[in-house]
Structure formats: C-alpha cells, structure tokens
Amino acid sequence: MALVLSADVGTSSLKAVLFDGELRALAQARCEYPTRYPGYACAEQDPEDWYRALGRVVREVLEAGPFPPSDIVAVGVDGMSSLALPVDAAGRALRPAMIWIDRRAEAEAEFIRLHHQELELKVNGNRPDPSSFAPKMMWIRDHEPEVYRAAASFLHCNGYLVQRLTGAFGMDVSEAGLSLLCELESGDWSEELVRECRLDRRKLPPVLRCTEVAGKVTRAAAAETGLAAGTPVVAGAMDNVAATLGLGLRDDGDAYISAGTATNVGLLLDRPVFDGKGLVYHSGIEGRWLKNGGADYGGAGLLWFRNLLEDTDLKALGELGSGVPCGEHPLVFLPYMVGQRAPLWNDRASGVLLGVRPGTERRHLARAFMESVALGARHAFEALCGRRPEGAALTGGITHNAAWTQLFADATGMRLFVGGQAEVTTLGTAILAGMGVGLFRDLGEALALLPPASERVPAGPSARYYDELYGVFASAYSGLKESLEALDRLRKRSGSPVGAGSRGEGLK
C-alpha cells in the first residue's frame, strides 16, 4: 500500500498525518513546543524542538497501524511563513529561529522602505515588513555579525526539517515569494533585490518547486525518526499554500479563509497583483498565485484568554462562548495583539477590548474573542479587495466547533464551504508530495479524491446584527490608531515583549 506522510510545522505544535493513495487520513499525531519572547518584538523557537517533535509524531503514526515505514512513498513538510533561521554548512542552527511573530527588524524594514520599496513592489510584489525574511536576515547581519558570518544558509522551518532529513538545502518557492528577495513571477532569487538589501547571495539556498523532490531520507535521519532510509522528501510549501490545495482551490478568484491560531484570507489568482495591499506568493500550482492578508493573532486571542484564566480546556471555553445568544452582551475585541501585516500594515497595532461592564462574564468575553476572528477576517477582505467575496472555503481550528462555524458565516456575511477532510493543511502537503513522486498524474486527479464540502449560510437576524457590530469594529480600529501608536512608544521604552506564549493546543 502506497502511503504519504505529511508534516505541518505550526506556531504552537507540529502535526503529522499519514495518508493512503486515495488521500484518506489513516493516522495522525501532534507534539507541542514553546515560543520564547526574550524582549520587545522578539519571538523565537528552538529548531531542535521541531526535529524532536517530528521524530515523535512520525513514530506515533507509524505505530498506530502499525504501518511499515517502507510503505511510505513520499514525505512532505509545510510550515509557518516569514521565519529566518541561520545554519552552518552541516545544517546546524546557529541561533533560535526568528518566527513570523518576531518584529524586531523594524529598522531594517524601514531601510527597505526608504531605499528601494518601489523596486520591491515591482519585482517581488510585497511591501517590506519587520516580519519578513529579508529584514530578519539583515537584522542578524547588523546585530549578530558573528552568526551572520558563520551562516552557510538561511532557511525556513520546513526547509530546515527537509535538510535534517535529507542533507539537502533548499527553500520552497512559496516561502521564497514572501522573502522580499525573490522575483515573483519566475520564483527565482532576484540578484538586484539581494544586492539592494546588502545581503550575501551565497547564503541563500536553492529555490525549489513545491512538488520537487529535495532529497531522500538519510540513514542517520532514518534512525532518528523511524522513517525508511531512501524515502523521497518533497520540498513542500508554506502552510497557507498547502491549506488552499487541501480545500480544493484551483481557479482564478476562488476565495478562502484559514481561521486558526492566525487568521488568513485570500484569493487564488491567475496573475500576480503588484498593488502592495496584500502578501503575494506562488500557490503551489503552476501559473497560480495567492493574494493574502489576515489578522495575525486571529484565534490566538482565545488561546491568550484561556492562558490568562489558567484554563486547560480550550474546547470547553469555545463551547462556553458558543452558548451565548447572539447580541446578548455586545463586545468588540480588535485581534491585533502582535502588530499587523497585510492588509493593514500597522506595526504599532495591539489588542483592544471595548464594551466591558460590571455585568460582563467570562462567557461574554469568550464569545467576543470568537467573534473577533470572523470580524477580523471580514476587515481583512475589505482592506485587501475593497469588498468581501460572496463565498469562501473555510478551514482552521474553528471548524471543529459547529456553532463557531455558523457564527463565522453570520459575522462575515459570507457563504462558507467547509471541507469534508478536517486536516486540509496536511492534506494539501500530501497532494504536493504525491505529485512530486508521480502518485498522481496531475492536480486534477488528486483534487478529484477530496470529499465534498458542507455549506454554512448566514442566518438573517444574526447577520444583520453583525453588520452593525462590524461597523463598530472597523470604526474602533480607525479611531484608535493614534492611541495605539502612543501606547507602542511607551511599550518600547519599557522593553516589554510583543505577546505572551501560546502554551497548550493550537487552533490549526
């Protein structure tokens, strides 16, 4: 039996799912790891935690059958975006990874804005932001020169795990697209952008197509993970790219919402858009690009609230919020706790809770955090496209809660299509891996195997209430910009970190 192993490196945990040749999930496992916040705007993870987690979850899924490792015909790895990790020539990490939440490279992003932003938009299609790969690489060059000099390559998290498994260095084309160093249409490194950022081109790994076999599992990696030596490992993709494939998106204009720890929204396009509003990158499908935005902390707001209460059961908190009747206790939470990338582009944003009164209860707050995910997605679509689409495919942790999913349809005012396979990110990575080794003749054959989606339609009275609440949400963000900037100045002087850790389970 031909099996495909798919691994997803998320913000709070690594998940592995084993699929058969019909893209049915046979077994899955998850392992969590911490995020450290060593200072203002800093967010780091130990890459060794990813590798240990990979070995643990691989052994768990193999033992679930049990499934022989030799039946796995391909391994694929996807991961969170906008991360920078310097490694030496042997692939050893030289410092903790600066993950996507990390925004300390503000001066470096400002250098790009002042020095060659028009060139960035023309060549790469993306605006400079402290979270991006290039500013982080520049920050290490400027603040940790000994690390920069020792670095043989800078990688993303999925590229790091591919290297640990195979010994081959690389960066998939979707991750490279957001680097600010890539020529968007071709997918290759732009010598001009690398030079303008004053970076060493030799420290950038080869760019690989998402379906490209990067290498094969080495004997050492086989002993450490339980995989069979010689198993092909495909380059993989950004997690958001993998999720859109798992949702079955393939045509120009198809819209999606990924509502998990972070909330992403976007459109599939047959031509890249260079308007600077969204994040633009390759979709994993040749001749297709994604235009993306979102609320960077998204569903993590509910995780933060859970941690603040020292509750351990996120599911129970979600059910508590779902039980509050719509409009019983109107509150607004702005979910911008770690600053905001596309499409708001506001480094100084932070979370805001409006409407708290003496009668406000835990359940009301839980619902406000849940509503904020949907209102944040609606806000992102409005800023990204000037309107919200009539419908979108929906994925993410919220889909495990039927009431939250309906709330999402009501609050966005959109028809939502929920995939029949819950783990769409790992599913999309399995499609890429299967295509890479010829398990599927083409994308159409793979997508034909996906189960049908269920539909959620906005309920009239609730949708009308959320139209009004969204007006409060949008005006609150607009009206509080100056206050948030003032708070950010105070925060910088105090040296407080961007956010709190997301211990416990995630929402992916």
Summary of the structure (lengths in Angstrom):
residues: 508
radius of gyration: 21.4
end to end distance: 28.7
largest distance: 63.1
contacts: 1979
relative contact order: 0.14
helix: 40%
strand: 20%
